[in-house]
């Protein structure tokens, strides 16, 4: 199957079968009722002549439709298309979800993408049926619904947490989008449970498309958790993180076949940003059925996919931190990297009031740039590469975030000393949630490939993996899981003719 349905007949077949796989990928607007629904809505299938399909709920809003009260399409997982695609529309959608319009307005969004505000609006409207303001408004409406139904926050706090400029604007938008007042929408809230977090913590359900290898995600994060900043068990992951408005703490925990998010934020307006980043960290907008079907077609992978359905590729809670963590871990084991990052955080991380076991923040880029040489261990060139990257991030010389163009991000990283193909591609996989990254020089990937009967030499593996595009990041995740433990990366010798000052820290940098 394909991830996206674009034709009318394909989409109509999906709504006739009430196929949950396509929830969040498009909405169905019905002219006779004036409402729009998710594909799996249990209501009677409308006549074809009355149906219009829209790529986003914002487009349906703009066309005068309101959300269905029965299926609540705003509660569907997000579309996997925005990670699968790297064009300006996808990059804009990732940045809008990360709160760029609320912080910087449409001019700020357009600057990040390299277009004028007018041209960006034309591009998005032509493809999605709505411009950046309408798309941002729909995102705020989704957040408001989530908070009204999932928390007991006062309505005024919900309004400002969702990014609305006033309570009146919040009331008008909720009534227009959902056909209900905020109090009517809140009446749908489930009854509180005895095991919910303490007062002051926000507790929300995180929708996703199943299946989900939650155990694999929690195990991945537990192996890499930096004490003080992160805490992980077999069924939960918690950490502190800096957001645009202040500090936040969150915990994601398994709750039967669901995931729940508990959070505390210093600035209520950061909550939508936090939810977006947590969803990206856990890869919750993925289409696991499409991924698993594509991978299982190959005999070498069929048993792995059957054993681990719904595997995910972990994302990043903070793009700058992700680069530093990748550079620290380039040549060493996961355990050794964790030790080095723990020391770095203990020495340079800001101590904060304890938040359920997390009492430190990962060091700022400015702190690493200024004092990293006092803490980091290893070759001098490697330390200079790390502190230099931190300084470039702190000054804005190097930009890194979810709205980057993948090719441009990779080129910018490769241009820096001490960053080679493995690091640049690993960061692209984690920061951009790019589903089609392969790491042919990664020792663990090669070990996993050998264990499954796949060519393990970099060239042979890269050629074999081409048949799995655009899902090679998920192939990588399966190979990591299949690799015999422990796998240790070894230092590469310097290529003949390379200057002595050149750091040779990337594990894929091979001698010619």
Protein Blocks (a to p, Z undefined) as FASTA:
>chain_A
ZZbdfbfklmmmmmmnopaklgojaccddfknopacdfklcbdcddfklpccdfbfklmm
mnopacdfklommlpccdfklmmpccfklmmmmmmmnommmmnommlmmmmnopafklmm
mmmmmmnopafklmmmmmmmmmmmmmmmmpccdfklmmmmnopabfklmmmmmmmmnopa
fklmmmmpccddfkbccehiacddddddddddfklmmmmmmmmocghjaccdfkbccddd
ddfklccddddddehjaccdddddfblklmmmmmmmmmmmnopmbcfklmmmmmmmpmkl
mmmmmmmghiacdddfblklmmmmmmmmmmmcfklmmmmmmmmmmmmpccdddeehiabd
cddfklmmmmmmmmpgcjfklmmmmmmmmmmmmnomagcdfkbcfklmmmmmmmpghiaf
klmmmmmmmmnopabbccfkbmklmmmmmmnopafbfklmmmmmmmmpcklmmmmmmmmm
mpccddddddddddehiafklccfbfklccZZ
